[in-house]
Amino acid sequence: MSKRTKSKPKAQERGYVLFDVVYEDGSRASNRRVPASVLGGLDGDAPARGVIEEQDEVIAAKSGRPRLSIEHLTRSKVSSGSRETGM
């Protein structure tokens, strides 16, 4: 009898999705983590903006600097040598 193996979870079922953010002043933030559980469905990646804005508010409160508005938001590209190799 063959062994039953546990299937590997799909990328969107894993813990986090990474996003690159461009702010209104042209500054960038790479690899901002957003829980995968808030993404998908009919809204797609739109909820990521709200999550990142909440993170920015916390950072702004701690640093004493005002929060910048997000101009553009895209998923980070996964490099071929990162975590996907299984090593």
C-alpha positions as CSV (number, residue, x, y, z in Angstrom):
1,M,0.0,0.0,0.0
2,S,1.3,3.5,-0.8
3,K,1.9,6.1,1.8
4,R,-0.3,9.1,1.9
5,T,1.7,12.2,1.6
6,K,0.7,15.6,2.7
7,S,0.4,18.0,-0.2
8,K,2.5,21.2,-0.2
9,P,0.4,24.3,0.4
10,K,0.0,26.7,-2.5
11,A,1.9,30.0,-2.4
12,Q,-1.2,32.0,-1.5
13,E,-2.0,29.7,1.4
14,R,1.3,30.4,3.1
15,G,1.7,33.0,5.8
16,Y,2.7,36.2,4.0
17,V,2.8,37.9,0.6
18,L,5.5,40.5,-0.1
19,F,4.7,43.8,-1.7
20,D,6.9,46.7,-3.0
21,V,5.5,50.1,-2.2
22,V,6.1,53.5,-3.9
23,Y,5.2,56.6,-1.9
24,E,4.0,60.0,-3.1
25,D,7.5,61.5,-2.6
26,G,9.1,58.8,-4.8
27,S,10.6,56.8,-2.0
28,R,10.3,53.0,-2.0
29,A,9.8,50.2,0.5
30,S,10.5,46.7,-0.6
31,N,9.2,43.4,0.7
32,R,6.4,44.7,2.9
33,R,4.7,41.7,4.5
34,V,0.9,41.3,4.2
35,P,-0.9,38.2,5.6
36,A,-2.0,36.0,2.7
37,S,-5.4,35.4,4.5
38,V,-6.5,39.0,3.7
39,L,-5.8,38.7,0.0
40,G,-7.7,37.0,-2.8
41,G,-11.4,36.9,-3.4
42,L,-13.1,39.6,-5.4
43,D,-10.9,42.3,-4.0
44,G,-7.6,40.7,-5.2
45,D,-4.7,42.7,-3.7
46,A,-6.7,45.8,-2.8
47,P,-6.8,44.8,1.0
48,A,-3.0,44.9,1.0
49,R,-3.1,48.7,0.7
50,G,-5.1,49.0,4.0
51,V,-2.8,46.6,5.8
52,I,0.3,48.5,4.7
53,E,-1.3,51.8,5.6
54,E,-2.0,50.5,9.1
55,Q,1.7,49.3,9.4
56,D,2.8,52.8,8.2
57,E,0.6,54.5,10.9
58,V,2.3,52.4,13.6
59,I,5.8,53.2,12.2
60,A,4.9,56.9,11.9
61,A,3.6,57.1,15.5
62,K,6.9,55.5,16.8
63,S,9.2,57.6,14.7
64,G,7.3,60.9,15.1
65,R,7.2,61.5,11.4
66,P,4.0,61.9,9.3
67,R,2.8,58.9,7.3
68,L,3.3,59.2,3.5
69,S,0.5,58.4,1.1
70,I,1.0,55.3,-1.1
71,E,1.2,56.0,-4.8
72,H,1.7,52.5,-6.2
73,L,1.6,49.0,-4.8
74,T,2.9,45.8,-6.6
75,R,3.7,42.2,-5.5
76,S,7.4,41.6,-5.0
77,K,9.1,39.3,-7.5
78,V,10.3,36.1,-6.0
79,S,14.0,35.5,-6.8
80,S,14.8,32.0,-8.2
81,G,17.3,31.2,-5.4
82,S,15.1,32.0,-2.4
83,R,13.1,29.8,-0.1
84,E,11.5,27.8,-3.0
85,T,14.5,25.5,-3.4
86,G,13.6,23.4,-0.3
87,M,17.1,23.4,1.1
